[in-house]
Each structure stands twice: as structure tokens, then as C-alpha cells.
Amino acid sequence: MKVNIGKNIELDVDFASMPQAAIDHCLYIGARNILMDSHASIARASTPADLEAAATAMAEKKLAALMAGEVRVSSAREGDPVRAEALRSAAAVIVTALKKAGTIKKAGDIDAKLLREKAGELVGKNPAFLAQARETIDARKAATVDLSDIGL
């Protein structure tokens, strides 16, 4: 199995020849990380009184999804850099508007999934975000720096 570990590094892992103790460890760490990630956002959305119950419910829901064969397929993050930049910009505009309206105090106060969804809707309705993003990406590609000027 090819395992992408980031930085354009992919290792071929042969689980068939791996000792059982190592396989058990990989399974434990993988399951633990997936289940921990499933309830990571609960801390911000819950009060201390119901935090454990809410986190447990979220982890149990994720475990049930895994048991039903539902898995998120990981892909290399090559994506469209222009769209990614447009979404970042739209999200920033939404956060600023919510702060001005007094709805939130900081970006972490809004659910990340909801923010991504609404940013996508905003980019879809306003092509100026994509145009500005294209300019930003092109400017980054064209930019040069003398590393000695910044002490590197």
C-alpha cells in the first residue's frame, strides 16, 4: 500500500510482511487519530457540562460510519491554487463581516465547515474573488527575493 506522508514523499508499506505487533500498533494509532479528529471541534461549540457527552457522541458517530464502510478518501493537495486563494479571501471577508455585525469575536467562533461552505457560495456568486485570486497567485509566482536581504 502506498502511504503519502507529505512533502511529496510516498512510501510503499507491505503490511503482509509486517509483524503483527506493528500492524496492531498502526491500527490503534490510526483509529485513535481518526476518532480524536472527529470530535476536535466540539470543545469550541460546547459548554464544559456537556463537553464529554457531545464529544463522545461525535466519536461514536464516526466509529459507526467507519463500521459501515464510510471512509474519507485522502488525496494529494494539488487542487486549484486560484480557487483555494479565492476561498481563503471569501472566508476572510465573511469573518470580517460577522465580526462587524457582532455575531462573532474571532474566526474560531464560526464552524469551519460552515465557513468553507459559505465561502464557496460567495465565490460562486461573485467572480471578482477568482479574478483577484488569479492576480495574487500570478504575483506570487512572479515575485523574487534576494534571500540575503532577509537574513536567510
Secondary structure, DSSP 8 states (H G I E B T S, - for coil): -EEEEETTEEEE--GGGS-HHHHHHHHHHHHHHHHHHHTTTHHHHS-HHHHHHHHHHHHHHHHHHHHTT-------TT--HHHHHHHHHHHHHHHHHHHHTTS-SSGGGS-HHHHHHHHHHHHHH-THHHHHHHHHHHHHHH----GGGGT-
